[in-house]
Amino acid sequence: MTSFWCEHAVLPGGVRRSVRIVTDRGRILDVFSDVAAQPGDTRLGGVVLPGFANGHSHAFHRALRGRTHDDGGNFWTWRDAMYEVTHRLDPETYHQLAKAVFAEMLLAGYTTVGEFHYVHHAAGGRRYDDPNVMGKALISAAREVGIRITLLDTCYLAGGLFASGHVPLDEVQQRFSDVTVEAWAERVTRLVDGETVRIGAAVHSVRAVPCDDLAVVGEVAARDGRPLHMHLSEQPGENLACEGFYGCSPTELIAGEGLLTPRTTVVHATHLSDSDIELLGAARATACFCPTTERDLADGIGPARRLQDAGARLSLGSDQHAVIDPFEEVRGIEMHERLESLERGRFAGTDLLGIASLHGYRSLGWDDGGVIASGHLADLVAVRLDSRRTAGCGPDGVLYAATSTDVTDVVVAGEHVVCEGRHRAGDVGRMLTDAIAAVRK
C-alpha cells in the first residue's frame, strides 16, 4: 500500500486542497480531502491531475524531430523522410528508441500511450522467427520505463489508393504488411494483455486496407472487446481517392463495413463533411486529434467542437512527436477552435481535462483510468504552480499556463516513476541521443 499527500488535486467534483490518495496494487483505494499528511506519505506539491493519455504515437517518428520542419512540401513529402528512418529499425534499435521516447512522455506527464504499430517485419517483408518481435520490443520498452501501453497492432495491406483503385506495396511498405488480413489476424491473436498492457487493433487507413478486408479487422476487435483505431481523413487527397474509387467518404466506407462503434477511435478526422460528423457522433466514436502534428504537417484544423456537439468524444495524441507536451496538445484543441470561430472559451476547462485524460484512457481500453477516485487506476501527474510559467496561476487553470517542463512527479499504477523532474531510468536526454543516433547512421 502506498499513499500520496497532495497540496491540491483535481477530483471529479473539482479542485480540492490537502488531498490524501491511498493506493494498493495499482489502484486508488481511498481519496480524502482537507486532511493532514500522515507519516510515510509521499508529498506532491502544486496540483495533482489524473494521468494524461497519449492516444496516438509512432515512436520511431521521434527520430525526425528538428530535421523535417523547414524544407517545405507537405504531408506526402514528409512521409518519404519518415520512411527513411525505418531502414535501421530492428528489434534492438526499436526497443531502445521506444524506451527513450516513452521515458520522455512520462517526464511530460503522459501515463499511458497508444502505440500505432505497423513496422512488423524485417526489410522486404521478411518474417522474423517470432513474427511479433517488433511489437514485443515496444511492450518491453514501455514496461521498463513504467508507462502503460496499448499496442495498436495495425493492418497494412496496400500501398495507397487512387480513384483508379489500390496500388501495390512499395519496397519500404512491405515490412509493414502481413500480405493478407487473415495472416494479420492470426499474428495478432498471439499477443496478450498484461497488468499495464492492452492489445488493440488498427486499420492504418482506407488507403492501406481495401474495403473487402475492413470488416475482418473490425470483427477481430469486436470478438475480444478490443479498441479499434484508424487514421481517417487526415488529407483531402484521401477523401478524393475514396470518393473516386468507392463512391463515398472514408467515414461512410468504414461505417458501411461495421467499423463505427463506441470502441472506435478515428485519428485526425480533419477533413469531414457534415454527414461524416453525424455518423461519428451517432456511433459515439472517439476522434483523436494531434494538434502539434496536424499543424506541423500542414494538415488543417479539424472540427473538434462540432464533433463533440454531435456526440463524439475527443482525445489527444502526439503522433510524430515534433512536440511531446500534453499541455500544448490540449491547448491546441481550444486555440485552433478560437482561430476558426473567432470566439474564446470553446471548451470548458473540465472538458479539456477529460479530453487529455479520461476519454484518452477509455479510447485505449482502460475504462477505469483518467479519474482520481476510489477504484480507478493510480495514475497521477503533479504540476508545479510556482514556475515562471505557472506563477500566479490557480490550480484550476494549470492547463492554460503550464508546459511539460512544469511536471515534477508522475505516478503509474501506484509506482513513483518520475520524482522531482527526474525519471528513475536516468538521463533521458542521453537515452534519446544514443537511440536516435543508432537509427540515423
Secondary structure by P-SEA (a helix, b strand, c coil): cbbbbbcccccccccccbbbbbbcccccccccccccccccccccccccccbbbcccccccccccccccccccccaaaaaaaaaaaaccccaaaaaaaaaaaaaaaaaacccccccccccccccccccccccaaaaaaaaaaaaaacccccccccccccccccccccccccccccccccccaaaaaaaaaaccccccbbbbccccccccccccaaaaaaaaaaaabbbbbbbccccaaaaaaaaacccccaaaaaaaaccccccbbbcccccccaaaaaaaaaacbbbbbbaaaaaaacccccaaaaaaaabbbbbccccccccccaaaaaaaaaaaaaaaccccccccaaaaaaaacaaaaaaacccccccccccccccbbbbbccccccccccccccccccccccccbbbccccccccccccccccaaaaaaaaaaaacc
